[in-house]
Amino acid sequence: MNITDITKKISDGAELSREEITDLFNVPLFSRESFQMQAAAREKSEKACNGLAEVHAQFGLNVGPCSINCIFCSF
């Protein structure tokens, strides 16, 4: 896996293979590769939004875990 090649591929508008996507999920959080991915994502996001941003927030009233059990949700 070469994160530089994968981020360039994304930047060029190409689709990633299943293996490349799986590789991205396996990058250690506090690594150079992770920071490189975050920088590429920010650059792509800024370009897509012309430098504008939105602020989103969540307010929870329940005291227990969500019943949907998504494995990807950040909330």
N, C-alpha and C positions, 0 to 999 in steps of 0.2 A: 504494500500500500504506500502510495506517495501522495500525501495531502496536497502538495504543490500542484501536481498533475490534476488531481480531482477538482481543486478549487478553480484552476484555469479552465477546465472542461465546463464547469458550471458557469463561469464568467462568459465563456464563449456561447452559452445558450444550449449546450448539448445535454442530453439526458444521461443520467448515471445508470450503471448496471445495478442489479440487485446486490452483487458482491461489493461494489463500491459504496453503496448506501450502508450495507452491513458494516463495512470497515469504518465508516464515519461514526457509527454508534459505539464502536469499540475503542475510540481514541480516549486515552486517559484525560480526565477533566483538567488537571493542572499540568499541561504539557505544552511544548511549543506548537505542536500540531493543533491542539485545541484553540490556542490563541490565534493561530493562523486562520482556522476555520471561522472563528468569531469575527475577525477583521474582514474576511471575504464576505461574510453574511451582512455585516454592517455596510460595507461598500455597495453591495448589490441593493440593499434596502434603501440607502440614501439616493442612489441613482433612480430607483423605481418611484420614489416619492418626491423627487426634486428637492431633497434636503429637509422636507417637512416631517413632522412626527405627530403621533397621537399618544395620549396617555390613557392607559386602561388600569382599572383597579377592581378588586374583588372585596366584597364585604360578606362575611359568613355569619349566619345566625345559628346554624347547626353546630352541635358540639361533637358530632361523630364523623367518621369518614364518609365520603361520598358513596352512594350506593351503586353508581355506574361502574366503578372500578376500572377506569381507563388506565392503560399502562404508560400513556404519554403526556397526560395533563400536568401542567405546571402549577395549577391552582390547588 
